[in-house]
Amino acid sequence: MDTMAVSLALLGGIVYLHKLFKEFKGALTEQYVLQQLKTLKGLETYYWTNDRGGAEIDFVVDNGNAIIPIEVKAETNLKAKSLKMYQEKFQPKLSIHTSMTDYRREDWLLNLPLYAIEVIR
């Protein structure tokens, strides 16, 4: 096989993987967060959806001291309508939004970068 054919095959593979990642980046990001959460001892992980199915929280964790809802976003999207709905209904002391954004603490909401999710112990 000549160099041009190998280059085209590699390029085709890269384009395919890029399209695949674009399509499944949300699911892959949620999987990454779940894997990180599962490494934390004493942390139970759950999922929440409202009665009508119009709102969902990716992860609700119980560390033995508190119930913490976690919303996962694959990019820098700061919209979290479901997290706000959960907050209004159950009023946890802390809710976490994890994404590609920087660390930021607001009243009831902690914006946590994806790479730092393991600090929620």
C-alpha positions in Angstrom: 0.0 0.0 0.0 1.5 3.4 -0.9 1.8 6.4 1.4 -1.1 8.2 -0.2 -3.5 5.3 0.4 -2.4 5.0 4.0 -2.9 8.7 4.5 -6.4 8.6 3.0 -7.3 5.6 5.1 -6.1 7.4 8.3 -7.9 10.6 7.3 -11.1 8.6 6.6 -10.8 7.0 10.1 -10.3 10.3 11.8 -13.3 11.8 10.0 -15.4 8.8 11.0 -14.3 9.0 14.7 -15.0 12.8 14.7 -18.5 12.2 13.4 -19.0 9.4 15.9 -17.8 11.5 18.8 -20.0 14.4 17.8 -23.1 12.2 17.8 -22.3 10.4 21.1 -20.4 13.1 23.0 -23.1 13.5 25.6 -23.3 9.8 26.3 -19.5 9.5 26.4 -19.2 12.4 28.8 -21.9 10.9 31.1 -20.0 7.6 31.0 -16.8 9.3 31.9 -18.5 11.0 34.9 -20.1 7.7 36.0 -16.7 6.0 35.9 -15.2 8.7 38.1 -18.0 8.5 40.5 -17.8 4.7 40.8 -14.2 5.1 42.0 -15.4 7.0 45.1 -16.0 4.7 48.1 -19.2 5.2 50.1 -20.9 7.0 47.2 -24.2 5.6 45.9 -25.2 6.7 42.4 -28.8 7.1 41.1 -30.8 8.6 38.2 -33.8 10.9 38.6 -36.6 11.9 36.2 -39.8 13.7 37.0 -43.3 12.1 36.7 -43.9 13.4 33.1 -40.4 12.5 31.9 -39.7 16.1 30.8 -36.9 16.6 33.3 -34.0 14.4 34.2 -30.9 14.5 36.4 -28.0 12.5 35.1 -26.8 11.5 38.5 -28.1 11.8 42.0 -25.4 10.7 44.5 -25.7 9.9 48.2 -22.5 10.3 50.1 -24.1 9.3 53.5 -24.4 13.0 54.5 -26.2 14.6 51.6 -28.1 13.9 48.4 -26.4 15.8 45.6 -27.9 16.1 42.1 -25.3 16.2 39.2 -26.0 17.5 35.7 -23.5 16.6 33.1 -22.9 18.6 29.9 -20.4 17.7 27.2 -19.5 21.3 26.3 -19.7 24.7 28.0 -23.5 24.8 28.1 -24.6 26.4 31.4 -28.3 25.8 30.9 -29.6 23.3 33.4 -33.4 23.6 33.5 -33.8 20.1 35.0 -31.3 20.9 37.7 -33.2 24.0 38.6 -36.5 22.1 38.7 -34.9 19.5 41.0 -33.5 22.2 43.2 -36.9 23.9 43.5 -38.7 20.6 44.3 -36.2 19.0 46.7 -34.1 21.9 47.9 -30.7 20.1 48.3 -28.0 22.3 49.9 -25.8 21.7 46.9 -26.4 20.9 43.2 -23.5 20.3 40.8 -23.3 21.2 37.1 -20.2 19.6 35.5 -19.0 20.5 32.1 -16.1 22.1 30.2 -16.6 25.4 32.1 -14.3 26.6 34.8 -15.0 26.3 38.6 -17.6 28.7 39.9 -19.7 28.6 43.0 -23.0 30.3 43.2 -25.7 30.2 45.9 -26.9 26.6 45.6 -25.0 25.7 42.4 -21.4 24.5 42.0 -20.1 24.6 38.4 -17.4 22.0 38.4 -15.0 21.2 35.5 -15.3 17.6 34.3 -11.8 16.8 35.2 -12.5 17.7 38.9 -15.7 15.6 39.4 -13.9 13.3 41.9 -13.7 16.1 44.5 -17.4 15.7 45.4 -16.7 13.1 48.1 
